[in-house]
């Protein structure tokens, strides 16, 4: 059987590409191939459109966050992924994402500021309901709660730093819960206990135990912030129960991996993929690419169990499609690989433009504009990767997300926004063809 669209890559860009293709053409056969399901555990669960403009003409990063990111998009360099799409395409992508994810922030057209686990604030364009009542722009007082076994958040340190930044009082307390984390990641174990509302000491359900521990420290604060471990499958219920018991708004502060907000987003998008009829295969890697006789179209991909590939015992299967989307991520996700000689794209073998001399990958100033951060695939206006001669590598291949060049996603804080927007565009283009 030949699919209409095959998407390779299991991050936000891959999920968005597969979902958009299926929604664009409801009768289409869409398949998503993901080598692992860990990419969402590294996502903070926030969508950054554009937190900061690119470095200025002197190569110096801009320090002040953007308040209205859409207004800055037309001024981006022509090679930037957003410039390839245009402002209206980016809007449509974010609108669909907000619809399927339930995220907030789209109506304001402005960046919100979100509290971080280090006590700073950072811009974010879209955010889950679990973060909404914690926005620092809300001038209500707040109490921050830490858990002894969740070491990623020091409530006292975060409160002290926020006290210097914000014009209202930020209180703090840290509580101890009798939860065994010896055989599990603490964040995931806390989330599991709260999901199931397990009984703890004195047969007290976990959610009431949490509320009871902080009652003595709760003054008149109308909102309470916790590390982002308040459940996974039943997170809305956990937060609702805590709000009911404490009579205050409850929000979460994003943590590092494994990120529960990121995993919740994955669960939500996976449900949308299932509803749209997308076939999802996880734990598979692309092992070979077959091209047609003219060499300008991908005829099929050979895939195998990712673990078996690593063990040298892989049994390959062939996947055929009319259109393909490459959404395997950047250097951190394995979509690009760097060695002492070059940066390569290992899945399809696409050309990666880069300075010939590795010394030119970096700037002399450590905090300056670093050329290597913008290295990635060059694409045309239909997101087809370009070969060294400037022609499309394959007529039926699009690329999306952090594998693209032309932007310093980290410095700009545009990573997840580019993933959403280009994933949407690639899925739409693939379906239309």
Secondary structure, DSSP 8 states (H G I E B T S, - for coil): -EEEEEEE--SHHHHHHHHHHHHHSTTS-EEEEES-S-GGGG--SEE-S-SS----TTSB---S--S-HHHHHTTS-TTSHHHHH-HHHHHHHHHHHHHHH--B-GGG-S-EEEE-TTS-EEEESEE-HHHHTT-TTS-S-EEEEEETT-TT--HHHHHHHHHHHSSS-EEEEEE------TTS-HHHHHHHHHHHT-B-GGG-BHHHHHHHHHGGG--S-SEEEEES-S-STTHHHHHHHHHHHHTSEEEEE--SSS-HHHHHHHHHHHHHHHHTT-EEEESEEEEEEEE-TTSSSEEEEEEEEHHHHHHT----EEEEEEEEEE---STTTTSSEE-SS-EE-TTT-------SSGGGGS-SSTTB--GGGG-SB-B-TT--BB-TTSSBS-TTEEE-GGGB-S--HHHHT-HHHHHHHHHHHHHHHHHH-
